[in-house]
Every structure is written in structure tokens, then in C-alpha cells.
Amino acid sequence: MISPEMIILCLAALAAGFVDAIVGGGGLIQTPATLITLPDHSVATLLGTTKIPSLSGTGSAAIQYARRVNLQWKLLGVLCLIALVAAYAGSKTVSIVSNSFMKPVIFGVLIIVAVYTYTKKDFGTANTARKTPVQEFIFGGVFALILGFYDGFIGPGAGSFLVLFFISFLGFDFLKASAHAKFVNVATNTGSILFFAGSRHILYHYAIPMAFCNFFGSLIGARLAILKGNKFIRIFFLLVVAGTIIRFGYDIFFK
């Protein structure tokens, strides 16, 4: 018999996969649902458990995007390697120290991001890349290191930050940015899983069913994003950023 906890977690994973495939931010749904539904386990164990479905979903979306979007494979290879190592370090750190001190900083940054994206109507609607290949590798490497560590350390919103980076610093449009962000996200999830699995912080009997649900949600989300294009993704991006602000605001002011 399927337990109520399993049903809740699988529904959360399905929704998270859908949202994450479009513009990132699936962790805003999946991570809190897991923490609330399974309160008797450590935070590290629950974070580790969510990484399996996250990898399944981002992997599914990455494949969908790769079939329809022109990707910069050499750049992605370097960024993914850096992000994987950084996420491993971030996950190892979160098992030692609290990540709560980062939340006020992230809260402030997200408000700025939301206001800027909302007021600048053409933000991410066209490909305006002007960086040289060397500049792309330098900027990309630095941000892959920072965001990789962040995803391993605290998680929610990392996919949205990746999309923001590809638009703001490399001049990609929303569709191309989302496509590249998915591959870096695959790397960060892999790095975290390597640590959490090695330290036995994954509940596989929950993680595997959630992975299937996240996969199917991601399949639908990626196809919808590709079909609807940049304007649709921009609106979804604003909604996800607003949700992230509410989540971190609640953690800061009401907990």
C-alpha cells in the first residue's frame, strides 16, 4: 500500500519537475515538501534525498533542450566540471554548518532581480551575446564555482540564478539560457549526490519514486517552454523568483 507521505512527495516532485524544466526553482516545491513530510530525518538526509529526483528532472529537460536549442558544448563542458566539484564541496559543508545565515543576502538579491526583470521588458527576449570566447569561459567559470557551491549548500533557486547569469552576463535569451542552465544543474545535482550517497544521506525508497515523477513533470515543462518561447519563460521566471522571495522571507521573518 502506498503511504500518504509517498503520495505527497511524488506530487511535489511532479510539480517541481514541471517548474524546474521551464526556468529552474523546482526546489521551492520539492525541498519544503520533503522537509515537512519527513520531519524525523536530518536536514542533510532530506536534502540528499531530493537530489535524486532533481537529477532525473534536470536530465530529462536537458535532453529535450539539446534536441531543439543550439548549445555551446565546449563552454558547457568546463562549466559543468567546475559546478560538479563546487556542489560536492557545498553539500559537504552543509553537513557541518548551518546555511541560515545566507538567506537574508539571497532575499535581498532576489528582490533586486525581480524588480529589474519586471521593469526591463526586453530582458532575455533576444540573444545579445557580445562576450569573446575567453570572456565567456572566465565569467562562466567564476559563476559555475559560486552557483555550484550554492546549489550544494542551500539549493532552492539555483536554477533561476543560473538562467539569470546566462542572460545578464553572456547575453543569452531565456530559451537558450534555460537550456544551458539545465546542463549545469545536472552537474550540480551529480556533485551533491556523490557526497550524499557516499555519506549515506539518501532515502532511496522515497527518492526513486520521486525521480520518476520529477522526470515526467520535467518532460512536460521543457516541451511547453520550447513551444511557447521567451515571453512565456520570462513570465514564469518572474513567478518563480517571486515564490523564492516569499520562501526566504518566511524563513527569515517568521521562523
Buried (B, 14 or more C-beta within 10 A) or exposed (E): EEEEEBEBBBBBBBBBBBBBBBBBBBBBBBBBBBBEBBEEBEBBBBBBBBBBBBBBBBBBBBBBBBEEBEBBEEBBEBBBBBBBBBBBBBBBBBBEEEBEEEBBEBBEBBBEBBEEBEEEEEBBBEBEBEBEEEEBBEBBBEBBBBBBBBBBBBBBBBBBBBBBBBBBBBBBBBBBBBBBBBBBBBBBBBBBBBBBBEBEBBBEEBBBBBBBBBBBBBBBBBBBBBEBEBEBBBBBBBBBBBBBBEBBBEBEEEE
